[in-house]
């Protein structure tokens, strides 16, 4: 009997007290990043993956910077900037993180799955998706942006791995992509998607154009109406059980109060039939925040934002 027990113990990976030892596989090795509710982009592993993607030649700012400058808005602007929208001229625009793209795709989209992006500003989400074997469709209202996205994809990806980009108002294009609509933008785009993934305009924080369908140049109430309509149509094209993920951050009104854009985004998805499933905080590198924080706080006791929210919905 004693010999049998000893043999059993020897066959198991146990410690001195007979407790089974479970191999400690690093979460980062298994999932790219630990699947926690805080995603830290400042870490070495994250930054290494980000650099590897950029080394492919990603220049996601192309097609965006010029459209945020006052010269693009003609007579509607004066020397003080985007006076119609209560904004100063932009000196640059936000650029999406390719390491986050890879993480979201691998976590929430089946291999070879179809991805829909209704706000396809910048080429990053399309390049990363098709580079690792997914099928991306992005929509943007500005021809300059779509042309820049296509040009960059042609430089980085082989011909057979090109994403699909559509130039148009997402409210109109998504309606035409609906399987119930006979007249579609392009053959084969009426199918359902496995993942909806995007980073929408943060209202008028960055104004991209004066086009009628560009929601970034609208006042906040009109922005939300158009934004909700786009979300509803995008969710309508998502497979049941599929995920819809938006990366958003809150924004202030002209008096300095938060608009609660995050809650408005949640409500839009929930009302469209995609329920909130996960929420993560995306910690950004501090960059110039260390230099700006003191002055910002002293002038109005406002905290300097160094994070965005990753909202993950699941279609019920």
N, C-alpha and C positions, 0 to 999 in steps of 0.2 A: 504493500500500500504506500509506504514511504517513498519507494523508488518511483512509483507511478506519479506521485505528487511532484517529485523532483524533476521528472521528465517534462511534466506539464509546465512547470516553472521555467525550465530551460528553453522550451519551445516558444515561450512568450517573451516579448521585449519588456521586461519588468525591472523596477528598481530593487534596492536591497530589502525593501519591505513588502515586496510582492505586488506593488501597484504597477499596472500597465503603463508603459511610457509611450506617449503619442508623439509621433514625429512632428516637430515644429516647422511647418512649411510657412515661409513668410507670406503674409497677405499680399504684399506688393508683387512677389514672384508669381502668385496665382492669379491676381486680378488687375495687374498693372499698378494700381494704387489701392490702399486699404479702403474697403467699401464703408467708409464712415460718413456721417452727416456733415463733416467739415472736410473740404478738399483743399489742401494746402499747395498752392502753385509755387511757393517759395522754396520747396524742398529740392535737394540735389537731383533725385531721380526724375522729378517732374521737369526740371529745367533741362536736364540732359535729353529727355524725349522731345521737348520743345525745340531745342537746338538742332536735333537730328531732322526734324520736319523742316525747319527753316533752311537747312543746308540743301534741301531739294530745290530751293529757289523760290520759296513762297514769298510773295510780296502782296499781301492781302489788302494793303492800303491803296493799291492802284485802282483808279476809277472812282475813288472816293474823295480824296483830299480837295481837289479843285472844286467839286460840287458844293463844298461847305464854305467856300470863300465868297465874299460879297459880289465879286465881278460876275458871278454866274446868275445873279438875280436881277441884273439890269437896273431899270429905273425905279424899282421898288425899294432900293437901298440908298442910303446916303453914306457920307464918309464915316459915320459912327457905327456902321455895320448893319445887321439885319433888324432895322428898326421896326419893320412891320411885325416881326415875330418877337420883339423884345430881347434880341440876342446880339452879342458882339460877334465879329468875324471869327471863324474857327481857324486855329493854326494847325490843326491836325484832327484825325478822327480815331476812334477806338479800333483796334485790330483784334480779331478773334484768335483765341489760343488753340493751335492745332493739337496740342496734347490733350486738351479737354474733348475735342472732337473724337479723337481715337478712343478715349475712355468711354464716352457715351455710346458710340457705335458698338463697341465690343460688349458693353454691358446690356444694352437695351434693343439691339437690332439683330435678328437672326442672320447667319452667314449668307451673304449674297442678297440681303434684303433691300427693299426699295425705300428710299428716304425722301421726304418732301420738306422743302424749306421755302416758306412763303415770303421771307425777307432775305433775299440772297445777296446782300451787300458784302463784297469781298469774296475772294475765291477759296478761302481756307476750307470751309465745310465741304465744298464739292471736291477739291483736290484730295483731301484726306479720305473721304468716303470711297471714291472710285479707286484710289491707290491701293486700298486694302480689301477691295473686292465687293463693295456695295454699289448700289445703283442710285445715284443722286439726281433729283430734279429740283432746280432752284428758280424762283421767280423774283424779278426785280423790275421796278417801273422805269428805271433810267437806262437808256440804250448805252450810254458811256460805261456804266457799271457792268452790264451784261457783256459788252465787247471786251472789256478788260479781263473779266472772269474767263471768257472763252480763250483769249490770247494766252493767258497764264496756264490754263489747263493744257493747251496744245504744246506748250514748252516743256511741261513737266510729265505729262501722262502720255502713254502710247495711244494711237488712234482708236484702238478697240476699247479703251477704258475711259472715254470722254464722258463727263457728266452732261446732263441736259439742262440748258438754261433757256428760260422763256422771258422775253421782254414784254411787260405789261402790268396793268393794275391787278394785284392779287385778288381783289374782290371779283373782278370780271373773269380772270383766267381760271381761278379755282371753280367758279360756277360752270365754266365750259369743260372743265376736266371731270366733272361729276358724271358717273356712269349713266345717270338718268337723262343727261342732256345729249341730244343727237349730234349737234355740231360741236366737235371738240377742237381744241387748239392743235393737237397733234395726234396722229394715230398711236394707240397703245398707252395713252396717258389717262385713260378712263379707269384703269385698274386701281385697286386699293393699295395703300402704302403700309409698310411695316412700322415706320417710325416717322413722326413729325418732329423736326429739330430746327430751332432757329433762335436768333437773337434779334428781337424787334427793335425799331426805333424807340428811344426813350422819350416819347412825345417830341417836343421841339428842342431837346437838349442839343441835338445836331440836326440842323435843317439842311436837307440834301438838294432840294429843287423846289421850284414853284409850280410843278405839274399838279393838275387837279386831283389826281388819285394818290399823290404822295402824302401820306398821313403825317409826315414829320412837319409839314408847314401849316397844320391846322391848330385851332385853339383846342384846349384839352378836352372839352366836352364833345366836339366833333371828332377829334382823334379817337376817343374811346368808342364811339359808335362804329366807326369804320374798322377799328382794331378788333372789336368783338365780332363783327361780320366776317372778317378774314379768318379768325380762329374757328368760328362755327363751320365755315366751309372746309377748312383744313381737317378738322376732326371728322367731318362727313366723309372724307376720303381715306381715313385711317381704318385699318382692319380692327375688328372687335378683339379686345385683349391687347392691342398694340399700345405703344407708349407715345406720348407727346411731351416734348421737353423744350422749355423756353428758358434761356438765360436772361435774367432781368435784374435791374437795380432800381431803387426808388429815386424819385426826382422831386425837386422843390418847385413851388410856384414862385411868382415874382415877389411875394411877401416873405419868402423863406421857409414856408411850411411844406412838409412832405405831402405829396398828392396821394400816397398809398397806392402807387401803380402796381405793386406786387399783389395786393388784395384784388384790385380790378382785373388783373390777369387771371388769378385763381377763379374768380367768379365767372369770367368769360368761358373758361374751359369747363367748369362744372356745369354751367347752364347748357353747354354744347354736348354733354354726355361723357366727358372725360374727367374722372374724379382724381383728386389729389392723392398720390400714392407715396411719394417721397419728396423731401425738400432738403437741399444741401446748401451750405455756405461755401462760396468759392473765394478763398483768401487770395488776394493779389499781392505781388511784390510791392513793398512800400514805395520804392522809387522816389519821386519828389514829395510824397506825402509828409515825410519828416520835415521838409523845409516849409511846407504850406500850413501844416496843422496848427502851429502856434498862432500865426496871424489870423487864421480862420476862427479859431476858438476865442481869441481876444476880441475880435470884432463883433461876434454875435453868439458866443457860446455854442457854436455848431461843431459837431464831431466830424472829422474827415473820414469819408468812406474809403475803406480799403477792401471791400468785398462786394460780390454780387450774389444773387440768389439763383440757384438751379432748381426750377420747379418741374417735377416729374409727375405727369398725369397718366392714367391708364383708362382706356376706353372700356366702358362697362358693357 
